[in-house]
Amino acid sequence: MKKILYIAVVLLVVVCAAAVGLYAYLPIGDVNPETGEIVKIQDYLPIANDRSGDPDSSDAGGDQTQDEEGGSPADTTSSDEETLPALRDLSGEPVAGAIAFEQTEQVGTSTHVFTEIRYTTVAQGHVHSARSDRSGTDRVTNETNRKTVNSVWTSPVTTILQTVDTNRDSITSLLVTIHDEQATSSSLREVSGNFLSNTIKNIVSAPTGGQIVLIRSQESGGVSVEVGQPGEQMTVLYTTPLSDWQIAWPASAQVLLTTNPGAGDDGFLYSINTQNGARTRLLGGIAGLTVRMNSGGSRLLYNESTRSGFQLYSYTIETGESSELVTHQTLPEKCTWSSESSIIAYCGVPREVPSAQYPDDWYKGRVSFDDHLARFNVETGKVEILEDLSAKIEGGGDVIEPFLGPNEEYLFFTNKKDGHLWSYRLSDSEEAASTNSGSEEGADF
């Protein structure tokens, strides 16, 4: 009996050794004579293919693989030859802010140019990176800053994180610098940080980066509007006893200051020269006023609240003339201007506008939109529909914080419904606009 058991054990060891040897030395397998396909022995062993139990197979933050129509990204990147959909979910989770910039890499003897996107997550305050030519993401920083509500990028390596300080019921601002040195053998980078004043209410970056303009609370009441390099001494441009303002820096030497909008409140818009502090009133007495100015400082998009909705206008600074954009209605916050043309804007355009008090009910989440992506020519009034987000995004897309990438190849935006960062490849837009040509000049969606 013992002899039989001994022989059985030896045979089992020999069979296992043979299987391991075949796996190690015959990885390319054999050819199936019927189909001509290569059959790999790995395909018939319970190893190699399933990495679900591998702790290194996905990012600890829960990123997932990019699907065909813009699913969630993963921390591993795919091949250079990958064909990506025009509309992509870059982040797979809520983001607090993002920046896009041009990068190059050497591929053999050629220089490959692509767009890199860096974004900050809301949950952890980590910085992640995505690319225009590949699916997936890489984590850039690992320092945790929970409850990040805003991330103001002034360059690809500098961002100001604004986080909720629940103990003090206030917003804490942290200037973060990302260094070239890797923290580990992975893609993680070393960072350094400096806390800014806790009296800062709002921050925006200059249109070309570098400087910032901020609104700071004053001990005596009211606020000051200040400009300068982040972390350095700021120059006061303007002080006011009124404390509730929205701020923007759309043009090189113009900061815009708008009263906080309300459907029942008259709104006012002022322009402040960043060089000498000169202040000019541009608009006033307009209910629910919100605006977006082009990069040349020559035109505005603005809205006026109506009894159950809103009306979008184009305004020319030099002439002081306003014109209704009647074919398709949207809010200026859902738009970004082209830097290559002073009359072109890209917007999220609602398929329909529910009856509500705007912009209040939309800000508070009482109403939501299902948008198309569209290109406006404010001079001719022509609107080209580029993409129907409800056909590609489960639950639809409600566009906020749109911006254009380098050379205006991509349009980036956050979906207000879930906070995810999306990209849309504009090189596909001519075909899309042609396909949707029936939707131009006021035709129904």
C-alpha positions as CSV (number, residue, x, y, z in Angstrom):
1,M,0.0,0.0,0.0
2,K,2.8,2.4,0.9
3,K,4.6,1.6,-2.3
4,I,1.5,2.4,-4.4
5,L,1.1,5.7,-2.5
6,Y,4.7,6.6,-3.1
7,I,4.4,5.9,-6.9
8,A,1.2,8.1,-7.1
9,V,3.0,11.0,-5.4
10,V,6.0,10.7,-7.7
11,L,3.7,10.7,-10.8
12,L,1.9,13.8,-9.5
13,V,5.1,15.7,-9.0
14,V,6.3,14.7,-12.5
15,V,3.0,15.9,-14.1
16,C,3.1,19.2,-12.3
17,A,6.8,19.8,-13.2
18,A,6.0,19.1,-16.9
19,A,3.1,21.5,-16.9
20,V,5.2,24.3,-15.3
21,G,8.0,23.6,-17.8
22,L,5.6,23.9,-20.7
23,Y,4.2,27.2,-19.4
24,A,7.7,28.6,-19.0
25,Y,9.2,27.5,-22.2
26,L,6.3,27.4,-24.6
27,P,4.6,30.8,-24.0
28,I,3.6,31.3,-27.7
29,G,1.9,27.9,-27.8
30,D,1.0,25.8,-30.9
31,V,-1.1,26.4,-34.0
32,N,-4.6,25.0,-34.2
33,P,-4.6,23.1,-37.6
34,E,-8.3,23.8,-38.1
35,T,-8.4,27.6,-37.4
36,G,-4.7,28.5,-37.9
37,E,-4.9,30.5,-34.6
38,I,-2.1,30.4,-32.0
39,V,-3.2,28.5,-28.9
40,K,-1.3,29.4,-25.7
41,I,-1.0,26.9,-23.0
42,Q,-1.5,29.8,-20.5
43,D,-5.1,30.0,-21.8
44,Y,-5.7,26.5,-20.3
45,L,-4.1,27.0,-16.9
46,P,-5.8,28.8,-14.0
47,I,-3.2,31.6,-13.9
48,A,-1.8,34.5,-15.9
49,N,-5.1,35.9,-17.2
50,D,-7.0,37.0,-14.1
51,R,-5.3,39.8,-12.1
52,S,-8.4,40.6,-10.0
53,G,-6.6,39.5,-6.8
54,D,-3.4,41.4,-7.6
55,P,-3.1,44.5,-5.4
56,D,-1.0,46.3,-8.0
57,S,-3.5,45.7,-10.8
58,S,-5.5,48.9,-10.1
59,D,-5.1,52.1,-8.3
60,A,-5.9,52.2,-4.6
61,G,-8.2,55.1,-5.2
62,G,-10.6,52.9,-7.1
63,D,-10.0,53.9,-10.7
64,Q,-11.4,51.6,-13.4
65,T,-10.7,50.8,-17.0
66,Q,-11.9,53.2,-19.7
67,D,-14.9,51.8,-21.6
68,E,-15.8,52.3,-25.2
69,E,-18.0,55.4,-24.7
70,G,-16.1,57.2,-22.0
71,G,-16.1,55.0,-18.9
72,S,-13.9,55.5,-15.9
73,P,-10.1,55.5,-16.4
74,A,-7.5,53.3,-14.8
75,D,-4.0,53.9,-13.4
76,T,-2.5,51.8,-16.1
77,T,-2.2,53.2,-19.7
78,S,-2.8,51.4,-22.9
79,S,-0.8,51.2,-26.1
80,D,0.1,54.2,-28.3
81,E,-2.0,52.8,-31.2
82,E,-5.3,53.0,-29.2
83,T,-8.3,54.5,-30.9
84,L,-10.2,56.6,-28.4
85,P,-13.8,57.8,-28.5
86,A,-14.4,61.5,-29.1
87,L,-16.2,61.9,-25.7
88,R,-14.4,60.5,-22.7
89,D,-14.8,60.4,-18.9
90,L,-11.3,61.3,-17.8
91,S,-11.6,61.1,-14.1
92,G,-14.2,58.6,-13.1
93,E,-14.8,60.5,-9.9
94,P,-15.6,64.1,-8.8
95,V,-12.9,66.7,-9.5
96,A,-12.2,70.1,-7.9
97,G,-10.3,71.7,-10.8
98,A,-8.1,70.8,-13.8
99,I,-5.6,72.1,-16.3
100,A,-4.6,71.0,-19.8
101,F,-1.2,71.6,-21.4
102,E,0.9,70.4,-24.3
103,Q,3.6,67.7,-23.7
104,T,6.1,66.0,-26.0
105,E,7.9,62.7,-25.8
106,Q,10.5,61.1,-28.0
107,V,9.3,58.0,-29.9
108,G,12.3,56.6,-31.8
109,T,13.6,59.4,-33.9
110,S,10.2,61.3,-33.9
111,T,8.8,63.8,-31.4
112,H,5.2,62.9,-30.3
113,V,3.0,65.8,-29.2
114,F,0.0,65.2,-27.0
115,T,-2.2,67.0,-24.4
116,E,-1.8,66.2,-20.7
117,I,-4.6,66.9,-18.3
118,R,-4.0,67.2,-14.6
119,Y,-6.9,67.3,-12.2
120,T,-7.5,67.3,-8.4
121,T,-9.9,64.9,-6.8
122,V,-12.6,66.1,-4.4
123,A,-12.5,63.1,-2.0
124,Q,-8.7,63.0,-1.3
125,G,-7.2,66.1,-2.9
126,H,-4.8,63.9,-4.9
127,V,-3.6,65.0,-8.3
128,H,-4.0,62.6,-11.2
129,S,-2.9,62.8,-14.8
130,A,-4.6,61.8,-18.1
131,R,-3.5,62.0,-21.7
132,S,-5.3,62.8,-24.9
133,D,-3.7,59.9,-26.8
134,R,-4.3,57.1,-24.2
135,S,-6.9,55.9,-21.9
136,G,-6.2,55.5,-18.2
137,T,-4.7,57.8,-15.6
138,D,-1.6,58.1,-13.4
139,R,-1.6,59.4,-9.8
140,V,0.8,62.3,-9.6
141,T,0.6,63.1,-5.9
142,N,-0.3,61.1,-2.8
143,E,-0.7,63.8,-0.2
144,T,-4.3,63.7,1.1
145,N,-6.4,66.9,1.5
146,R,-9.9,65.8,2.2
147,K,-13.0,67.7,1.2
148,T,-11.2,69.7,-1.5
149,V,-13.9,72.1,-2.9
150,N,-11.7,74.0,-5.3
151,S,-8.4,73.6,-7.1
152,V,-7.0,76.7,-8.9
153,W,-4.2,75.7,-11.3
154,T,-1.7,78.5,-12.1
155,S,0.7,76.2,-14.0
156,P,1.0,72.4,-14.6
157,V,3.1,72.2,-11.4
158,T,1.3,74.7,-9.1
159,T,-2.2,74.6,-7.8
160,I,-4.1,76.2,-4.8
161,L,-6.2,73.7,-3.0
162,Q,-9.2,75.1,-1.1
163,T,-10.5,72.7,1.5
164,V,-13.3,72.8,4.1
165,D,-12.1,73.3,7.6
166,T,-15.1,71.9,9.6
167,N,-13.6,72.8,12.9
168,R,-13.5,76.5,12.1
169,D,-16.4,76.5,9.6
170,S,-14.1,78.1,7.0
171,I,-12.1,77.5,3.8
172,T,-8.4,76.7,4.1
173,S,-6.2,77.6,1.1
174,L,-3.0,75.6,0.5
175,L,-0.4,76.5,-2.2
176,V,0.9,73.2,-3.6
177,T,4.0,72.8,-5.8
178,I,4.7,69.6,-7.7
179,H,8.4,68.8,-8.1
180,D,10.1,66.8,-10.9
181,E,11.6,64.3,-8.5
182,Q,9.7,61.1,-8.1
183,A,8.8,60.1,-4.6
184,T,9.0,56.4,-5.4
185,S,9.8,54.3,-8.4
186,S,6.2,54.9,-9.5
187,S,4.8,58.0,-11.2
188,L,4.3,59.8,-7.8
189,R,6.0,63.2,-7.5
190,E,7.3,65.0,-4.4
191,V,5.3,68.0,-3.4
192,S,5.7,71.0,-1.1
193,G,3.0,73.2,0.4
194,N,2.4,76.6,2.0
195,F,-0.8,77.7,3.7
196,L,-2.2,81.0,2.5
197,S,-4.3,83.4,4.5
198,N,-7.6,82.0,5.9
199,T,-9.3,85.3,5.0
200,I,-9.4,84.4,1.3
201,K,-13.0,83.9,-0.1
202,N,-12.4,83.3,-3.8
203,I,-9.4,82.8,-6.1
204,V,-9.0,82.7,-9.9
205,S,-5.9,82.3,-12.1
206,A,-4.7,84.7,-14.8
207,P,-5.7,83.6,-18.3
208,T,-2.0,82.8,-19.1
209,G,-1.3,81.4,-15.6
210,G,1.3,82.5,-13.1
211,Q,-0.6,85.3,-11.2
212,I,-3.9,85.1,-9.3
213,V,-6.6,87.5,-8.3
214,L,-8.4,87.0,-5.1
215,I,-11.2,88.4,-2.9
216,R,-10.2,88.7,0.8
217,S,-12.4,89.5,3.8
218,Q,-11.5,92.6,5.8
219,E,-11.7,92.9,9.6
220,S,-13.6,96.1,9.2
221,G,-16.2,94.4,7.0
222,G,-16.3,94.2,3.2
223,V,-13.7,92.8,1.0
224,S,-10.5,93.7,-1.0
225,V,-9.7,92.6,-4.5
226,E,-6.0,91.8,-4.8
227,V,-3.6,90.6,-7.5
228,G,-0.1,89.1,-7.5
229,Q,1.9,85.9,-7.4
230,P,0.5,83.2,-5.1
231,G,2.3,83.1,-1.8
232,E,3.8,86.5,-2.2
233,Q,2.7,90.1,-1.3
234,M,-0.4,91.0,-3.1
235,T,-1.4,94.4,-4.6
236,V,-4.8,95.7,-3.6
237,L,-6.9,96.8,-6.7
238,Y,-10.1,97.7,-5.0
239,T,-11.9,97.7,-1.7
240,T,-15.7,97.7,-1.2
241,P,-18.1,97.4,1.8
242,L,-20.1,94.8,-0.2
243,S,-18.9,91.3,0.5
244,D,-20.7,89.0,-2.0
245,W,-19.0,89.0,-5.4
246,Q,-18.1,86.7,-8.2
247,I,-14.7,87.2,-9.8
248,A,-13.1,86.3,-13.1
249,W,-9.9,87.0,-15.0
250,P,-10.8,86.5,-18.7
251,A,-8.5,89.0,-20.5
252,S,-4.9,89.9,-19.9
253,A,-5.4,93.2,-18.1
254,Q,-9.1,92.9,-17.1
255,V,-10.6,91.4,-13.9
256,L,-14.4,91.2,-13.8
257,L,-16.3,91.7,-10.6
258,T,-20.0,90.7,-10.7
259,T,-22.5,90.9,-7.8
260,N,-23.7,87.5,-6.6
261,P,-26.6,86.6,-8.9
262,G,-30.2,86.1,-7.8
263,A,-33.3,85.9,-9.9
264,G,-35.0,88.7,-7.9
265,D,-31.9,90.9,-7.6
266,D,-30.5,93.5,-10.0
267,G,-26.9,92.5,-10.9
268,F,-24.0,94.8,-11.8
269,L,-20.7,94.1,-13.6
270,Y,-17.5,96.0,-13.2
271,S,-14.1,95.8,-15.0
272,I,-11.0,96.4,-13.1
273,N,-7.6,97.2,-14.8
274,T,-5.0,95.0,-13.2
275,Q,-2.2,97.5,-14.0
276,N,-3.7,100.6,-12.4
277,G,-6.8,99.5,-10.6
278,A,-9.1,101.7,-12.8
279,R,-12.7,100.5,-12.4
280,T,-15.4,100.7,-15.2
281,R,-19.1,99.8,-14.9
282,L,-20.1,97.6,-17.9
283,L,-23.6,96.4,-17.1
284,G,-26.1,97.2,-14.3
285,G,-29.7,96.7,-13.3
286,I,-30.0,93.2,-14.8
287,A,-31.9,90.5,-12.8
288,G,-29.8,87.3,-12.2
289,L,-26.8,88.7,-14.1
290,T,-24.0,86.2,-14.9
291,V,-21.4,86.8,-17.6
292,R,-18.5,85.3,-19.6
293,M,-16.0,87.6,-21.5
294,N,-13.8,86.5,-24.4
295,S,-10.0,86.6,-24.1
296,G,-9.7,89.8,-26.1
297,G,-12.0,91.7,-23.7
298,S,-14.2,92.7,-26.6
299,R,-17.4,90.7,-26.1
300,L,-19.6,89.3,-23.4
301,L,-22.2,86.6,-23.0
302,Y,-24.7,87.5,-20.3
303,N,-28.0,86.4,-19.1
304,E,-31.1,88.1,-17.7
305,S,-33.6,86.2,-15.5
306,T,-37.2,86.1,-16.7
307,R,-40.4,85.1,-14.9
308,S,-39.8,81.4,-15.5
309,G,-36.4,81.2,-17.2
310,F,-33.7,83.4,-18.6
311,Q,-32.6,85.1,-21.8
312,L,-29.0,84.9,-23.2
313,Y,-27.4,88.0,-24.8
314,S,-24.3,88.9,-26.6
315,Y,-22.8,92.3,-25.7
316,T,-20.1,94.3,-27.6
317,I,-17.9,96.3,-25.2
318,E,-16.8,99.0,-27.7
319,T,-20.3,99.9,-28.9
320,G,-22.3,99.0,-25.8
321,E,-24.8,97.1,-27.9
322,S,-26.6,94.0,-26.8
323,S,-28.3,91.4,-29.0
324,E,-30.5,88.5,-28.0
325,L,-29.3,85.0,-28.9
326,V,-32.8,83.6,-29.5
327,T,-32.3,80.3,-31.2
328,H,-30.8,78.3,-28.3
329,Q,-30.8,79.3,-24.6
330,T,-28.1,78.6,-22.1
331,L,-26.4,80.2,-19.2
332,P,-23.0,81.9,-19.6
333,E,-21.5,79.7,-16.9
334,K,-21.9,76.8,-19.3
335,C,-19.7,78.5,-22.0
336,T,-16.1,79.1,-22.8
337,W,-14.8,81.4,-25.5
338,S,-12.4,80.5,-28.3
339,S,-9.0,82.2,-28.0
340,E,-8.6,81.9,-31.8
341,S,-11.8,83.8,-32.7
342,S,-13.5,86.6,-30.8
343,I,-16.9,85.6,-32.0
344,I,-16.9,81.9,-31.3
345,A,-18.0,80.3,-28.0
346,Y,-18.4,76.6,-27.0
347,C,-21.3,75.9,-24.7
348,G,-23.4,73.3,-23.0
349,V,-26.9,73.9,-24.3
350,P,-29.9,72.4,-22.5
351,R,-32.3,70.3,-24.5
352,E,-35.1,72.0,-22.6
353,V,-35.2,74.6,-19.8
354,P,-37.7,73.7,-17.0
355,S,-39.7,76.5,-15.5
356,A,-37.7,77.8,-12.5
357,Q,-36.0,80.8,-10.9
358,Y,-32.6,81.1,-12.6
359,P,-29.8,80.9,-11.9
360,D,-30.8,80.2,-8.2
361,D,-32.6,76.9,-8.6
362,W,-29.9,75.5,-10.9
363,Y,-27.1,76.5,-8.5
364,K,-29.0,74.8,-5.6
365,G,-29.6,71.6,-7.6
366,R,-33.4,72.0,-7.7
367,V,-33.3,71.7,-11.5
368,S,-30.8,70.1,-13.8
369,F,-30.1,70.2,-17.5
370,D,-29.5,67.6,-20.2
371,D,-27.1,69.3,-22.6
372,H,-25.8,69.2,-26.1
373,L,-22.3,70.5,-26.8
374,A,-22.6,73.4,-29.2
375,R,-20.6,76.0,-31.0
376,F,-22.0,79.6,-31.1
377,N,-21.1,82.3,-33.6
378,V,-22.4,85.3,-31.7
379,E,-22.0,87.6,-34.7
380,T,-24.2,85.6,-37.1
381,G,-26.3,83.8,-34.4
382,K,-25.5,80.4,-35.9
383,V,-25.4,77.5,-33.5
384,E,-23.8,74.1,-34.5
385,I,-24.7,71.1,-32.4
386,L,-21.6,69.0,-31.9
387,E,-22.7,66.2,-29.5
388,D,-25.8,65.0,-27.7
389,L,-24.5,64.2,-24.2
390,S,-27.6,62.4,-23.2
391,A,-26.9,59.8,-25.9
392,K,-23.4,59.1,-24.6
393,I,-23.5,59.8,-20.8
394,E,-25.8,57.7,-18.6
395,G,-28.1,60.1,-16.9
396,G,-27.1,62.9,-19.2
397,G,-24.5,65.7,-19.0
398,D,-25.0,69.2,-17.3
399,V,-22.0,71.2,-18.4
400,I,-20.1,73.5,-16.0
401,E,-16.6,74.9,-15.9
402,P,-15.8,74.3,-19.6
403,F,-12.4,75.2,-21.0
404,L,-10.4,74.6,-24.1
405,G,-7.1,72.7,-24.4
406,P,-3.9,73.7,-26.3
407,N,-4.6,74.6,-29.9
408,E,-8.3,74.1,-29.2
409,E,-8.2,70.4,-30.1
410,Y,-10.2,69.4,-27.0
411,L,-13.0,70.8,-25.0
412,F,-13.0,69.9,-21.3
413,F,-15.9,70.2,-18.9
414,T,-17.2,69.0,-15.6
415,N,-20.6,67.2,-15.4
416,K,-22.6,68.9,-12.7
417,K,-24.6,65.8,-12.2
418,D,-21.7,63.7,-10.8
419,G,-18.6,66.0,-10.8
420,H,-16.7,63.9,-13.3
421,L,-14.2,65.6,-15.7
422,W,-14.9,64.9,-19.4
423,S,-13.1,65.7,-22.7
424,Y,-14.5,66.1,-26.2
425,R,-12.3,65.9,-29.3
426,L,-13.2,68.9,-31.4
427,S,-11.5,67.5,-34.5
428,D,-14.6,65.3,-34.7
429,S,-16.9,68.4,-34.5
430,E,-17.1,69.2,-38.2
431,E,-18.5,65.8,-39.0
432,A,-20.9,66.1,-36.0
433,A,-22.0,69.5,-37.0
434,S,-22.6,68.3,-40.5
435,T,-24.6,65.3,-39.2
436,N,-26.7,67.7,-37.0
437,S,-27.1,70.4,-39.6
438,G,-30.8,70.2,-39.2
439,S,-30.4,71.6,-35.7
440,E,-28.8,74.8,-36.7
441,E,-30.4,78.2,-36.9
442,G,-33.1,77.5,-34.3
443,A,-34.4,74.1,-35.4
444,D,-35.7,71.9,-32.7
445,F,-33.4,69.5,-30.9
